[in-house]
Amino acid sequence: MSCPATGYLCKTPPFDTRRCYQMYTSSQLSWNESSAACSTTGQRLASLENEKLLKFVNDSVGFLGYTWVGLYRTSSGQPLMWTNGQQLATKLYPKVFVDANMVTGLSCSTFNGLNVVMNMKCDYTYYRICETYKSNIFQRKPVGHMVNDVSNGQPMASKVISIIECVRNCKSDLSCDAVSHDGVTCKLHVQQAGHNITVTSSEVTYVRMS
């Protein structure tokens, strides 16, 4: 998987290769600042929506004291939500204590590697773990659409392959963000600012949904 070069290495779970997780220790930030910092590298604060993912990150990436993860609550009485949009399901953490009541109102969550997910005031400052996520879902773009910030494309082997096979090749390469196919040649496109695809009547273009 292609992951940002800063911070620790981005570690990919063998059971879910769409993701990788990366610790950043250059500065301690609030939860909102941490979320924004993850966004600048094309990531999000880590969603660890089951104990298997939490264990992988703890074992492979590690935590340095309290560390921000992508779990938050907007107000008292509201459920804790992950940054991927899923609600926290405490039953998926049979060996982990989730403290959801330490802070009233808006709260954000940390993990310290000791099997405790703990709510904190969101303006506290800690290190962060960011997550890179690549969807396996592709969306076809209509003629005239501009696909921004991707490379001009790398042609596949000279043999003719179908658009279905073209998308399948992109799906298996998580650095690939889009494909274009003119009926003969399949091109794979990766993130590269300053390049665009303009979808014309002579090609079919699919873009990976984030």
Secondary structure, DSSP 8 states (H G I E B T S, - for coil): ----SSSS--B--TT-TTEEEEEEEEEEE-HHHHHHHHHHTT-EE----SHHHHHHHHHHT---SSEEEEEEESSTTS--EETTS-B--GGG-TT-EEE-SSS-SSEEEEE-SSSEEEEE-TTS-EEEEEEEE--S-EEEE-TT-EEEEE-S-EE--SS---HHHHHHHHHH-TTEEEEEE-SS-EEEEEEEEEEEEE--TT-EEEEE--
